[in-house]
Amino acid sequence: MTQELEARTSERDKLLTTELVPEQVLPKVMTTFGLVATYVFIICWITGSSIMAAGGWTAIPMWVLGIATFLVPAAMAVAELGNLWPGEGGVYIWATRTMGETWGFIGGYLSWIPVVLNSASSPAIILQFLLLAFHAKLGLTLTIILQLVLLWAVVGLALAKLAANQRIMNTVFVVYWVLTAVIFISGVVYAVRHGSATPFTAHAALVPDFAGAGFLYGTVLLYLVGVETPYNMGAEFLSVRKSGPRMVVWGSVALVIIYLLTTLGTIMVLPSDQIDPVTGVIGMLGTAAPKGVMEVAAIVLACIVFVALMSYQVTYSRLIFVSGLERHLPRIFTHLNPRTRNPVTAVLIQGVLSSLLIVGLYSQSSMANVTVFLQGGLSIAWLISGFFFLIPVVIARRKYADRYANEQFWRIPGGSVGVWSTVVVGTLGTIGGIYYSFAKSWIHDVPDGTWMAWTGSIAVGMFALGGVVYIFGRRAAHKTSAEDALAHLAVLDLTKEETAK
């Protein structure tokens, strides 16, 4: 009986390909500070403060509710799973280990697809801030061309060494804080001099208004998703077990501060009906700050979004690389540039898919509206992926009880009560976020029916793509043996010198 149990345990703990290969061929360059910066760039998009501020003072309790019901549970779940399985692939590994290979692919795909949607909307965000800075307007064809140029500039930068990209992110992270301070201080000074543009009431500032502004809850969760994403690069952390929990704690604190301050600054300066759903968080400086500040801030935020999009391209490409290693995709998707150790094919395919969306969708509606439609569809798909790191925590506690008893790593406090509380609250919050992302329009002049048609179509299209990838990608990948699929990586010899750079 003991031998049989040991045999099952040995088979259960057999390392996946993605837990072996990346450790040998990818450089470990991600420091704690770098991880915090990456975490914030992936999750924190202060353009979300524009949409939130349009809801008035009730945006504040909605932020607090979203943090309590989603961010905190999700952060604790991924910190525990990331310490239990500190490998490249994040959600894919966690779901595979607890729910099986097919569910692992589904969870990994749902966690990956947001990069395609976000990369399709972010160039439009960058362009809108640049147009605001230069007080310009462009025709439809030219705006689409410029969005494609911006996207492929990002893709080109994402192909550089991770260490070089990390230095850029670390520098711009500091600039992010300066911009946040400018927005908040300008809002406070304006409110002191002229009073708040959005009248303050204690009830609105303390009680979430689901009847009148329920859409804000879906918006909040969209701008809080992504806590699991840095773990896609688990093999590139200098120390997952030390840096992972610190990244989650300090990164979450940073993004909460940035969101609350920029939302408050915008609320105090602009009436709700005058806040642009994309550029409002910077447009408020045109009223509250000296001449020229808004224009400079718009350019700065355009640069921040550019760098954030680069971090998306880098981080999410690892999931395609992992899918190739696990033979869900053909061998070509495991190709690494020998010099930069970046998965080139993965980055390029992300750029191609996002380009197709830019051309297809932005030719159908206004740039601002399509940007928010894409974010709504993104929210639906991304929130569903949350089940693949919430449910696995419960399964892991039972299936890997021996590891929990014998190993020391960070885990959700409170034993079974703590775990179930985390999972139940996180699950209910996620379900609420999916509903409000789909059923309630985030744009004042767009009816709920139109909103559901757009976001539902985008989400269904992404799910259909996933089905095609699973069926045909796996079939193509299995035409090559496991040994041949990995043979080209054997020539990559990672030295200590490369790791340090």
N, C-alpha and C positions, 0 to 999 in steps of 0.2 A: 504493500500500500504506500509506504514511504517512497519507494523507488518510482512508483507510478506518479505520485504527486510531484517529485523532483523533476521527472521527465516533462510533465505538463508545464511546470514553472519555467524550465529551460526553453521549451518551445515558445512559451508566451513571451519571454524576454529576449528572444532572438532579434538582433538588431536589424532594422530596415536598411535598405540601401542608402536612403537619404540620411540615416544616422551615422553611416560609416564614411561614405565618399566625401561629402563636404568638409568634414573634419580634416581630411588629408589634403584637399586641393584649394581650400579657400583661406585667405589670410584673416587672422583675428586682429581687428583694428578698432572695434567699437568700444569706446570708453564709456563710463557712466555719464559724463557730461554730454558726450556725443549721442548717447541713447536718449537722454532726456530731450535734447534738441530734436532728434528724429521723431520721438513720440509726439512732441508738440506740433511739429510740421505736418505730421500725418493726420492728427485729430483736429487741431485747432485752425479753423478757417474763420477769421473774424468777419468775413462777408456774411456769415450766419447772424452776426449781431445786427446787421441791417434788417433782415427778415424779422428777427425777434423784437427789435425796437419798434417795428411797425405795429406790434400788438400792444404798445403802451407799457404801463407799469406792471401789468400782469405778467410780462415777460420774466421778471425777476423770480417770482415764486415758481414759474415753470422751469427756469434754469435749475433752481434748487431741487425741485421734484425730480427732474431728469437725472441730476447728479446722484440723488439718493436711491432712485429706483433702477438706474441702469449703470452709470459710470462706476459707482462703488462696487456693486456685485460683479460686474464684468472684470474690473481691475483685479479683484481678489481671486476670481476664478482663473484668469490667465497667469497671474503670478504663481499660483500653486502648480498649474499644469506645466508652465514653462520651467519650473524648478524640478518637476518630476521627470520631464523629458526635454532636456536642454539641447535640442538639435535643430537643424535647418528644416523649416517647413511649418512650424507652428501648428495651426489648426489641423493641417493634414495629419501630422503625427498623432496629435491628441485624439482626434476622432478615429483614426485607424486603430490605435492601441486599445480603445475602449469600445468602439462600435463596429469595427470591421473595415475592410479595404474599400468597399463601395461607398459607405457613408463617409469614409475619409476623403475620397475624391470629391463627393458632393460638398462637404464642408469646406474643403480647400478651394473648390471652384467658386462657391458663393463668397468666400473671403477674398478671392482674387478679382472677380468681375468688377468690383467698384473702381479698380484702376482704369478700366476701359471707359467707364462712364465719367469718372472724374477728369480723366485726361481729355475727354471730349468737351467738358464744360469749362475747365480751368483756363484754356487759352482765351475763351470769350471773356472770362472775368478779368484776365490780364489786360486784354484789349480795351475793355470798358473803363478801366482805371486810367489807362493811357489816354483815351479819348476825353475823359474828364479832366485830366491834367492839362491837355492842350486845347480844351474847349472845341473839339473837332467832331465832325460827323462823317461817316463813310457809307458808300453804297454796299449793297448786299454781297456782290461778287468779291469786292476788295476785302470786306471783313472776313469772309470765308478763307480767302487766300492768306491773309495775315494770321488767322488762327492756325492754319496748317504750318506756316513758317515758324510760329512760336512753339508749336508742339514738337516739330522736328529739331528745333534748336535745343529743347529740353532733352529729347531722346539722345542727341549727340553728346550732350554734357553727361547724361546718365551712363554713357559707355566708358567714361573715364574711370580711373582707379577709385575704389570706395574711400580710401584714405583722403584723396583729394576732394571728393564730394563732401566728406565729413567735415573737412576744414571750412568749406564754404558754408555749410549748414550751421556750424558753431558760431561763425562770425555774424551771419544774418539773424541768428537767434537773439543776439544782444540787441540788434536793430529793432526786432519785433517788440521788445520791452520798451524801447524809447518811443516807438510809434503809439503803443498802448497808453503810455503816460501822457503823450501829447493830446490824444483824443479825450481821455478822462479829465485832465486838468482844464482843457478848453471848455468842456461841458460844464464843469463845476463853476468856473469863472463866469460863463454866460448865464447860468442859472442864478448866481448871486446877484448879478447886475440887472437881469431882466425877468427873472422868474423862470420856472421850468416851462418849456414850450408845450410839453404834455402835462396837463394838470395832475398833481400828485394827490392820491387818496390812499390812506392806510389800507383799506380793504383790497384795492387793486394790487398794492405792493406786497401783500401778505397772503392772499388767497388766490389759487389758480382758477382761472375762469374757463372751464371746459366748454360751457355753453356758448360763449361768445368768441373764444379764441382757442378752441381745442386743437387747431392745426399747429399751434406753437409747440405742443408736446412732441409731435412727430418731427418738427424742425429741430428741437432740442436734441433728440436722440440721434438724428443724422449728424449733428455737429459734435457728438460725443462718441460715436462709433470709431473703431479702429484700434482699441487698446491692445488687441492681440497681434497687430501687424508687425511691430518690430521683431517679434519672435520668429517671423519668417526667416530672419538672418541669425538664428540662434548659434550656428557654428562660427559666426564671425564676431560674437561677443568676446571680449577678453575674459570675462567670467560671468556666465549666465546666472549662477546662483547668488553671486554678490550684487551684480549690477541690475539684474532683472527687477527685483522688488523695489530697489531705490528708484529705478527709472519710472516704475508705475506710480510710486508715491509722489515724487517731486514733479514728474511730468503732469500728473493729474492736478496738483496744486497750481502749477503754472498756467495750465489751460483754463482752469476755473477762474483764476484772477483775470486773465486776459479777456475772457468772454464777458464776465460781469462788468468790468470797468468800461469796455468799449460799448456794451449795450447801454449802460447808464449814461455815458457821455452823449450818445446819439439821442436817447429819450429826452434828455434835458434841453437839447438844442432844436430839434425839429418836431413839428406836429406829426402824428402818425400817418396822416394821408399825404405827407410830403416826403416820406422816406423812400428812396429808390431801393428795391429789394436786393440789389447787388452792391451799388456804390454808396448807399446812404451813410455807412459808417465813416466814410471819408468826406462825402459831400457836406456833412455837418460842419466841417472845418471852414467851409466857405462862408458860413454865418458866424461861427464862434471864434475864429482865429484871424490873426492879421493877414493881409493880402499876400498871397504867394504860398502860404503854409499848406493850404489844401492841395495845390498843384504838386508841391514837393512830396507831400504825404501820399498822394495818389501814385506817383512814380515809385516811391519806396515800397508801397504795398504791392504794386505790380511785380516788383523784383522779389518780394517775399513769396508771393504766390508762385512765381517762376521757380524759385528754389524748392518750395514745397512740392511742386509737381515733379521736380527732379527726384526728390526723396521717394515719391510714390513709385516712379518708374524703377528705381533701384530696388526698393524693398519688395515690390510685388513680383518683379521678374524672378525672384527666388522660388516662388510657388510654381511657375512654369518649369523651371529647372528641376525642381523636386518631382513634378509630374513626369518629366522625361526619365529621371532616374528610376522611378517606380514603374516605368513602362506603361503609363497612361497616355503618353505622347511619344511620337517617333524620336529616334536618337538625336536628330538635328537640334532638338530643343535643349539638349544637355551640353551643347557646344560652349566652351569657355574661351575667351580671348586669353592666350598664353601670357600676355603682359599684364593686363588689368584684372584678370580672373573674374570678369563680368560675363554673365550668360547673354551673349550678344543676340542670338536668335530670339530669346525671350523678350528682350527689350524692344527689338524691332517689330515683333508681331503685335505687341501692345500698341505701338505707334500706328501700325497699319489699321487695326480695328478701330481705334479712336478717330483716325482720319476719316474712315468711312462714315462714322456717326456724325462727325462735324459736317461733312458734305450733305448727308442725307437729311439731317434734322434742322440745321440752321437755315436751310433753304425753304423751310415750311412755315416758320413763324418768326416773331421778333427775337432778337439776340437775348434780351433780358429774360423773356418768358421761357425760351428753350433751355437756358442755363438753369433755371429753377426746376423745369420739368425733369431734366436729367438728374438733378439732385434728389428729386422725389423718387424717381425710379431707382436711383442708387441706394436711397435709404431703405426701400423695401427689400432689395436683394441683400444688402449688407446686414440689416437687422436679423434676417432669417439665419444668416451664418452664425449669429450669436448663440443659437441653440447648440452649436457644435463645439462650444467651449463651456457652456453652462451644464448641459446634461453629462458630458464626460467626467466632470468633477465627482458627481455622485457614483458613477460606474467605477471610476478609478479607485475610490475609497474602498469599494467592496472587492474589486477584481485584483487590486494590488495591495491588499491589506498588509502583506508581509513586508513590502517596501516601506510603507508608512510606519511600521513597527520598528524597523531596523535601520532606517536612514534618517539623517538630519537635514531637513530643508524647510524653507518657508511654506506654511500651509494656512488655510483659512482657520482662524481661531474659533474655539467654541465647540470643537468636536462635531458630532452629527447634527446637533442643533444649529451650529454656525453654518455648516455646509448647506443644509436644507433651507435655512432662512435665506442664504445668499442666492441659491438656485431659484427658489419660488419667487422671491422679490424680483430678481433679474428677469425671469421668464415672463411674469405678469407685465413688467415694464416694457419688455421687448414686444409682446403682443399688442400692448397699447400703442407703442410707437409705429408698428406696422399698420395698424388700423388708421391712425391719424396721418400717416404718410400717404396712404392710398385714398382714403375717403373724404378728406378735407383739403380744399385748395389752399395753397400757401400764398397765392397771389390774389389781392383784393378784387380785381376786375376779371378774374377767370372763374367761371362757375365750377361747382364741384364735379358735375358731369364731364366737362371738358378736361378737368384735371385728372379724373380717374381714367379717361380714355388715353391720355398721354402717358401718365406714369405706369398704368397697367400694361400698355402696349410695350413700353420700354422694358419693364420687368419681365414680361412673358417672352420677349425677344431674347433677353439674356438667358432665361431658363432653357429656351429651345436651343440656343447655341451650346449650352452645357451638355444637352443630350447628344448633339451631333459630335461634340468633342469626345465624349465618353465612348460612344460606339465606334466611330471611325478612327479616332486617335489610338484607342487601345488595340484595335484590329491591326493598324499599321505598325504600331510599336512591337507587337508580338511576332512580326515576321522576322525580327532579329533576335538572336539569343541574348540572354542576360549578359553573358561574357562579352559578346561582340558589341553590345550597346554601351559598355563601359570601357572598352579597350582604348579608345582615343584619350581617355582621362588619365591613363597610366603614365603617360609621358610627362604629366605635370608634377613637378617635384617642388613642394612648398618648403622654402628654407626659412630659418629664423630671421634672416635679414629681410625677406619679403614681408614677414609678419609684422616686423617692427615699423615698416614704412607706412 
